[in-house]
Amino acid sequence: MINTQKIKSVLSGILFTLLLCACAACSTTDTTLSKSNAKWQSLFNGKDLSGWKIKCTSQDSNKHFFKVESQTILADSMADPNHDYIWLLTNQEYSDFTLKLKFQAYRDSPGNSGIQIRSRYDDNKQWLDGPQIDINPPGTWRTGMMWDETRDNLRWLYPDLPKDKWVDESMAKPNLRFYYSDDSPCWNDLQITAVGTKVTAILNGSTITNYDGTGVLDDDLHKKFNVGLSGHIALQIHRSDRLKIRFKDILIKDLSE
């Protein structure tokens, strides 16, 4: 004899399970749609440095290496290498986001730059902590790799190398494309996405960094300086470098909302 009550009970259980799965799928879909529907916001108005602040040592406070020229942010220390690190930070902090921008490099510029993410400047120690996507015109193969500027770490995160070991050209992405100001095109496209402990950097369509920083970006050291998972975005002029580089079309999509 068929136990109709038992069948009803089993069917009810199956239906309940299906409903739970559907709800979970809807929740995931809603989250995904929310992130994909996030709007691009401009971080640079093309006129002035509104929304940004310069951070540097007190000795460099009278040097104006960052300025707006021809609707671009120009970083120019070519005439004066006697300086420490100089940073242009966003006023606002970000956690999960996609950042995209264009930068223009010059063949006669021997200096190094980079894009700091989820970083923070210590005014007392005059030091900026946090990870950086490197921009290195003298050795273009390094551009897009990920360095950690955080005190007591100061090492390459991607490629993932021990402290005091340096990257070399054998680690570079094959067929990497990098353009100088006299090339065509003369601008480079850089896109950085940071979600949780995962960070990717795409240079001119090629993924250079694909890093999962679990256990690093969320470790005690980064928590100590409150960096790695949230903080400011910054443009870099490297210490003691003669650098000329331009940035424009700086847009961000906030994925944390």
N, C-alpha and C positions, 0 to 999 in steps of 0.2 A: 504493500500500500504506500502511495506517495504521501510523504509528510509535507503538506502544503504550508504549514506554519514554519517549518524549518527552511523551506525554499524561500518563503517571504523574508525570513530573517537574513539569509545569505544574500539575497538580492538587495536588501536594504543596506547591508554592509558594503557591497560592491558599489552601490550608488553613492554612499557617503564618501567612500574612498575616491571615486571619480570626481565628486564635487570638490574635495580637498585639493586634488591635483589641479583641477581647473582654476581654483582660487589662487593657488601658488603660481600657476602659469600666468594668470592675469596680473598678479603682483609683479612678477619678473618682467613681463611685457611692459607694464606701466612704467617701471623704473627705467627700462631700456629706452622707451619712447621719450620719457622725460629728459634723459641725458642726450638722446639724439636730436631732440627738439630745442635744446638749449641754443640761445642766440649768440652769435659772434658780437663781441664788444671791442671797440677800439681802445688801445692803451696810449695812443699818440695822436694828437689832433693836427699835427703837421705845422703848427704855429709856434708853440712854446713847450716847455717841459712841465706843464700842468699835470698833476697826478704822479710826478716823479720827484725824487730827492737825491742829492749827491751825498755820498758817504765816503770819507777819506780821513787820513790822519790830520791832526791839527796843523802840521807843517805844510800840507798840501791844500789847505782851505782857501788859499788865494789863487789857485790855479783853475782856470776855466777850460778844461779839456773837453767837456761835453757841451754842445750847443746845437741849436737848430739852424740848419742851412738848407735851402732849396727843398723844403718840406721833408727833410730827413733829419734824423739825429746823427750828428757827426761827433765821433770820438777821435780827437787829434792831439797826440802828445809827441808828434814827430820832432818838434823843436826843443823838447826838454825831457830827457830820460831820467832826470833826477827827481823821482817821485816814488811813493809807495803805491799799493793797490788803490785804485779809485773806482768807485762803483756808482752806477745810476740805478736806484731802487724804485720800484713801484711803491706808492703810498699804501696801496691795498695789499692784503695777504690772500693767498690762494692755497687750496689743498688739492682737490681733483680738478683737472682742467686739460684742455688742449690749447696750446699756444702756437701761433704761426706768425712768421715774420719774414722779411727779406733783408739780406745784408749784402753790402758791396765791399769787396776787398781790393787792395792795391798791391801790385807787384813789388813796389819799392818800400813797402811797409814791413819791417822785420819783426814787429811786435805781435803779441798773443792777446786774444780776447776770449769771450765766452758768455754763455747765458746761464746765470744762476737761477735755480728754481727752489722753492720751499726753503728759503734762506733767511738769515737774520743777522743784522749788524750789531755788534757789541760796542757801544760808544765808549765804554770805559777801557776796554782792551784794544779798541780800534781794529777790530777783526770781523770779517764776515764768515759765518759758518753756513754750510749747506752744500748740496750737490751742484755740479756745473756741467753743462754740455759745452764741450770745447770748440772754439773757432781758432784755427791756427794757419793763417795765410802762408807763413814761410814753409810749412810742411803740411800741405793740404790734406794728406792722407789721414791726419789725426782728427780732423774736423768731424764733429758728431759723436766722438767718444765721450765717456762720462767720467769726470773727476770729482773727488770729494774734497771740498775746501774746509771741511769741519776739523777744528783743532783736535789733535791727538789721533787723527785718522790719516788725512792728507795722502790719499792713494788713488789709483785708478780703480773705479768700480766696474767699468765695462770698456775694454776687457777687464775681467776681475783678477787683479794682480795683488800680491802681497805689498805691504808698505816698503818703500825704497826700491821697488822694481819698476822700471819705466817701460812704456809701450814702444814698439818699433814698427817699422813699415810692413813687416811680415804679417802683422795683426790687422792690417787695414782691409776695408771692404773692397773686393775686386770691382773694377770698373766704376769706382767712385767718381762722380762729376763735381767739379768745383770751378767756378768762373771768377775771373778777375774783371776789373772795371773796363779793360780794353777788349774783353771777349764779347761774344754774342751768344746767349744773353749775357748781360753784364751784372745781373743780380742773382743771388743764390736764395733758394727757398728752403727754410728750415721749419720743421714742425715738431713740437715736443708734446707728448701726452703723458700725464702722470695720473694714475688711478691707484689708490692704495699704495702698495709697495712696488708697483710695476711702473717702469718708465721706458718710453720708446722715443727715439729721435730719428727723424727722416730728413735726409739732406737731398734736395733735388730729386725726390722720388725714390731714393734708396734708403732702406732701413739700416742705420749704422749701429744704433744702440737698441737692444731689446733686453732690458734688465729687470730681474725680479729681486728686489732688495729686501725680501723677508729676512729678518735677523740682522740686518744692517741698518737700513733707513729707520727702522723702528726699535733699534737697540737702546741700551741705557745711555750711551754716549750722545746719540742724536736727541734723545729725550731730554738730556741734561741741557742742551742748547736750544731745545724746542725747534728743531729743524728736521728735514727729511720727509715729513709727511704734510707739513704746512709751513707757510712763510711767504716772503716776498720774492718777486722776480727781479733780477738785476742784470745790467750790462756791465761788462768788465773792461778796464784797462789794466793790464798786468804790471806788476811792480817793475820799475826800471826799464820799461819797454818804450821804444819809439813806435807808436801805433797810429794808423789811420784806417778807420772803418766807418761805414754808414749803415744805419738801420731805418727801415720804413715799413709801412703796412703791418704794424704790430697789432695783432688781434688775438683775443682770448675767448674761449668758450668755457664757462664755469660748469663743471660736471658734478659739483658737490651739492647742488640745490635739488 
